[in-house]
């Protein structure tokens, strides 16, 4: 049954509101476990809620299926880029056209019931509602519209598509300012800590939201934290390694791939054979390659990121001699922490070793 389109106001309103021994031996800080953060009470932003244009404003189609709404808020914010053109058109009408284009692509090409993301942010700084009912859920603060933008995490993440491609160029000021405003409002309404703002690549193996925008996420967390009066602890995330990269992280990945039975060189160069091995591993474990684009199909196969590292990162103990132990030793040597493995290295410790 089609979900009816309901007129929505143009402005939203605020409503009332791994093991410790492993780290000790390696000499790394012990990170707080994901999900262990205490959810803060709703904090009023220092500024009014941003203007958000609802689905009726930009002429959205009715969904072709049921929109799932959970009686609980999302617990983290996912930042995306559309991986489309960096348009010079900063008008509101362009933002509306962008929203229609994304919805058409998601419904007609991907076969989804509606836009995958909850909100869209244009290069002109115009914010629009994506999937129907997302604005109502944001206003409520205690509900979550399940989207389709982060594999295996759509029930707990609220997503923002930022117009453009940010692999090499920075976002325009207008987009950045509206992103800070929108994410601050989201965190305030849903009770999400500012430290729980992530890029798409932190959960799936994808370049999204682009190297440049991703590199500004610590700045985004700090800006949101400042608005909400929160002290921000920057999270530890899986490193993305991709074709053309070189260095100890690539070499460690190659050793870990060999531990999985893959035939790859151990030269520290992410070449075609390494990419094929990662893609084969994705297929073996039933991992669907991520597609970071909101405006065209472009699955990214063979990237060594958050979707694959947890599979490769097997536990290593002192005295182990296999490929996984070699991988750990490569990373320890690169960080200058230890001449040998002194304690158990689990998944959390691997993440620390791979972190920039």
N, C-alpha and C positions, 0 to 999 in steps of 0.2 A: 504494500500500500504506500502510495506516495505521501511524503510528509509535507504538509502545507507550508507555504511561505507566509510568515507573519510579519507585518510591518514592525520595524524596530526604530526606536529613537536614535538620533544622530549622536547623542552624547551619553556616555555611561556615567553613572553616579556612584560614588562610594557609599556603601550601605553599612552604617554602624560599625558602624564598625566598618705471614704472615705470622705469623706468631710474633710475640714480642721479642723472644730470644733471637729470632732471625734478624730483626731490625737492629737489635742491640749489637749483634755480631757484625752486621754490615756497616753499622754506623749511620743509619738513616733514621729520620724522624718517623715515629709511629703514627700513621694516618688514622682518622676516625672512620670507622666502618660505614659504608654506604647504608643509608636508612637508619643509622643510629642517632642522627641529629634530632634534638627535641624540636618539634614544630612550634615556632613562635606564635604568640597570640597575634591576631590581626593588628597591624600597625598602620595608622593613617599616614599616607604620604604627605610630604610637605607641600605638595601642589595638588590641584584638582585633577580628577581623572582625565585622561586624554580623550580627545574626540575620536570615537570609533563609529564608522559608518556600517550600518547593518546590512544584511543580505538584501532586504527590500530596496535599500538606497541604490545599490549598484545593479539591480535587475537580475538577481540570481534565479536560476532554474529551481524548481522544486526537486528535492531529493527523489531518487528512484527506489528508495527503500526506507527502512526504519532507522532513525537516528538514535543511537544508544546513549542514554544519559545515566550516569552513575550517581548514586546518592552519597558521594564522597568527593572531595576536591583532588585535583592532581597534586603530585608531590615534587615535581621538578619541571623546569622550563627547557624546551628544546629550541635552539636557535638554528635556523636553516638559511641558505640562500637559494634563490630559484634556479641558479645556474643558467639564466637567460641573459639577454642583452642588458647592457648598462645604459638605459635610455636617458636622454637629455630632457625628455618630457616630464616635467614635475607637476603637471596639472592633476586636479582631482579626477577629471574625466579619464585621464590615462590610468590612474589607480583603479578606477571602476572597470575599465577595459581589461586591465591585468587580471583582476579578480574573476571576471567572466572567462577569460582565456584559461586560467588555471582550473576553474571548475569544469569547463568543457573537456579539457585534457584528462582530468582525473576521472570524470564520469564516462566519457566516450572511448578513451584509449586504455585507461587502466581498469575500467569496469567497476569503479567504486560508486557508492551510493551518493556521494557529494564530494566537495572539496576535501582533501585529506587533512589540511592544516586547520587549526582553529582561527588563526588570524593572519593577515597579510600586511606587510609594511612596505610602502612604495618608496622609490628614491626621492620623491618629493616630500616624504614624511607623512603621507596620508595612511591612516590605519583603517583596514576594513575587516569585517567579520568574514571568516572563511566558511567552515562547516556550520550549517544551520543550528541554532540554539546555543552556539558558543557564547554569544554575548549575554544571553539570559543566564547561563551558568556562571559567567564571570560576575555579573551583578549579584547573583545569589551568594557566591563565595563558598558554598558547600556542595556543589555539584560539579560533575565533569562530563563533558561531551567527548566520547571516545572517537578519536580521529584515525588517520591512516598516514602517518608521517615518520614513525620510528619503529622498525621491525621489532616485534615482541615486547614493546613497551608503550603501546598506545593507550592502555588502560590507566597508566599513571603519569603520562607526560602531556603537557599542553604545548602546542607548537606554533612557531611564528615563521612564516616565509618572508624573507627580506629580498626585495627585488634586486636582481643583478648577479654578477659573478665576481667573487672576491678572492680569487686565487692569487692575484698579483696586484690588484689595485685596492685602495681603501674605500670604505663606504662614504657617501656624501654626508655632510654635517646634518642635513635635514633628516635623513634616514636614521643616523645615529641618535639624534636627540629624541626622535619619536620612539625608537627602540628602548631607550632608557626609561622614558615615560611609561610605555606599555608594560615593560617587564616589572617596573616598580609597582604599577597598579596590580598586576597579576599576583605578585608576591604578597602584596598587602591584602588583597581580597582572599586569596587561597591559603594564606599562612605558610607560604613557601620560603624557606631561608634563602638569602641572597647567594649563599654558597652552592645552592642546588640549581644553578643556571649552567647548562651544558650545551655543547654543540652536538649536532647529529652524529658526528664521528666518534663521540665518546661512548656510543652504544652500538653503532653499526660500523662496518668497515667501508667508509666513504670519505671523500675529501670534503664534503659539506660540513660547515658553511663556508669553505674556502680558507686557505692558509692565513690570509690577512685578517678577515673577520674573526676567525677562530683565535688568532693571536691577541685579539682585543677583548676576549671574554673575561680575563681577570680584571680589566678596566671596567667592564660592564658590571661585574659582580660588586666591585668596590663602589661604583656610582649608585647602584641600587641599594647597597648596604648603607651608604651615607644618607640616602633619602629616607630610609626606614629606621635609621638609628641602630643598625646591627653591626657588630664586629664580624668581619668576613674572614673565614678560613678557606683559602684557595684549595680546591680538591686535587687529589692525585688522579690522573687519567691515563689511559692506555695511549702510547705513542702510535702515530700513523706512519707506516713505512710503505713506500710505493715504488713502482718501477723508476729506475734512474737514480735512486738513493744509494749512498755508499756509507760505510762506517760500521762501528761495533754493533749497532742495533740490527743492521742487516745481517751481519755475520752470526749474531746470536740467533736470529730468526732462522737462518739456514741450518744451524746445528739442531734447532728444535724441530724443523721440518724433517731432517734426517732421522730424528728420534721417532717420528711418525712413519718411517719407512719410505720417505720421499727421496728420490735421487736428484740431489741438487749440489752444486759446487759450494765450497766454503771459502769464498773469495771476498766476501763483504760487499759484493756488487749486486744490486737488485736487478737482474737481467730477466730475459724471457723465460728461462728455465725455472727460475724462482717464482715468477708470476704464475706459470702453469701449475707448479706444485701447490701454491696457495689456492688456486682455483679448483684443483682436484680435491684438496682437503675440504673446501666449501661444499663441493658436491657430495663427498663422502658423508659429511655430517648434516646434510640437508639444509645448508645455509643458503638462503636466497640472496644473491648479490644485491647490495643496496643501489638504489637509483636516486641520486641527490637532486635531480632536476624536477622542478614543479611544472615545467613548460614543455618538456620533450623527454622521450625515453632515452636513457643513457645509463644502463646498468654498469657498475664498476666492479669488474671481476679481478680477482687476484691481488687485492690490496691487503696488506698485513696490518690490521687494525683491531678495534675493539671487538669485532665479531669473531676473530680467529685467535688472538693472543690467549684468551682464557683456556682454549683447547690445547694450545701448544705448551702452556706454562705448567708443566707437570712438576710435582714436588721433587726437590733435590735435597739430599742429605749429605753430611760430611762423609767423605770416603767414596761417594759415587764417582764412577769413571766414564759413564756413557755420554752420548751427544748432549743431553740436557745439562749435564754437569759442565761440559765444555762451554755451552751457551752462557751459563751463569758466571763462569770464570771470566769469559770475555767481557761481560758487563761490569763485573767487580773490578777488573783491571782497568777498564776505561774510566771508572769513577775514582780510581786510586784508593779504594777502600780496604782491600785485603789481598794478600798474595795467594790465599786459598779459601775454600769454602769452610767456614767455621761453624755454621749452624744451619738448621733446616730453612730452605727457601720455599715458601708456598706462594699461592697466587697473589696475595697482597704484596709480598716482597718482590715478586717479579714486576709488578706494576711500578713499584718504587724504583727498581733498577732501570726500567725502561723510560722512566719519566725524564723530561728535558730538565 
